[in-house]
Amino acid sequence: MINTVIQGNAFYSIDFNNIKYINNGLFCIDNEGGIEKVYEKGHTDYDSVREKYLQGGKLKMLTDSEVMLPGFVDLHIHASQWPQAGTALDKPLETWLGEYTFPLEAKFKDLKFAEEVYGDVVRTTLKHGTTTAMYLATVDREPSLLLARLCGETGQRGLVGKVVMDDPDSNPAFYRDASPEKAVYETERFINEVLEIQRVYKQKVYPVVTPRFIPCCTSEALAGLGKLAYKYDAHVQTHCSESDWAHQFVKEKYGMNDAQALDSFGLITDKTIIAHAPFLEPDDLKLIAYKKTTIAHSPLSNAYFANSVLPFRDFSSKGVNIGMATDISGGYSPSMYKAVRQAVISSRMLQEGVNPSLPRDERGKACSAITINNAFYSATVAGGTALNLPIGKLEKGYSFDVQILSTENIPQFYKEKTPEDLLHKILLLSESSDIKEVWVQGRRVASS
């Protein structure tokens, strides 16, 4: 049954390369917050449907200067690192983690502090157009559960993981799981608690099995987490082949690459999100393409800590699904717009090269550049594919997750040659202040 109809202009990705523009369409939202039908101008029923819901007081009309985009799907956010966003990014990674990140994450035992920070990060990402977010919380179960509840209450579709880092040789004594057994027990308890509250919220929240990454986890913990992922058919998130050091560490410890080691523990599935991953090798790519595992591309944080640029187009051409992420706070901004822009910029730099002392034909990696259309797909449709959820498109059967933007602040001295030109200007020039409303599962959850 149709509950609301929104009339307005909209863009969304059809596939990796192509976008669709709907001129003044009618988007019919059902009682569950899904898109029941989309009527484009010229459809035989367009006028009658519009009149029916206009007379019934259930038609919301956007202005000519407003446009709808799908809500963004951010596949990798360290919610507990939000207070340090923009801090110490020019420090070495070990300093950034040891002196800033781990002491900060340990503070979330204080539930009052956790509620203040987590509430703010959920509200902030929503205001930036992120309707679905995959969060890493901390090693502590109770504040992690609090984050899941806050996502539900605020209206964001949240996927939340209690972080596991149990190896006493790799983690500080003040911030780690007490033992492999405790880590797995607390994770299973967390999963069941989130599943209990999941049904309360229309947009739902989901538990995520979350080994931080192999270097900080024991084999016993990784094996236990793999069994939990299978038992509950749960999403999994972790870091994988993130840097030279991490990639080499796993090779030396297990005699295989990071992705293969994760797979040996049952942690590479079609619901697994591996963050960063620029150092994946050909056999790794075959594995994750076969398992339908997704890379969470974090172009801002890669520039600081990954020692590399993700070969996005190369990996994508091999059948790997690549979604987008801000990676707060290795990425300094909560805006997926900035992630989209940096993904394109980084890919062009990879293609053209960055060392001017080299001859042009030796400077870069050919055929590496991606387009704005590619990055937009990654930030929307690819995220839905990664999570096995009907999100990211504005079509029948998808959840009505949208951001409504004003284009009034975008230079408009002439009419763009194509609607696609306008979309590109929106993606490259919009700020969070241009987002007027955010809807998740058919309900407005943020406005300015």
PyMOL commands that set and color helices and strands:
alter all, ss='L'
color gray80, all
select helices_A, chain A and resi 46-55+79-84+93-109+111-127+141-154+180-198+214-216+219-232+244-254+258-264+282-291+299-305+312-317+336-352+360-363+372-379+381-387+419-429+432-434
alter helices_A, ss='H'
color red, helices_A
select strands_A, chain A and resi 2-13+19-30+35-39+59-61+66-70+72-78+130-136+157-161+163-164+205-211+235-240+272-276+294-297+321-324+402-406+435-440+443-447
alter strands_A, ss='S'
color yellow, strands_A
deselect
rebuild
show_as cartoon
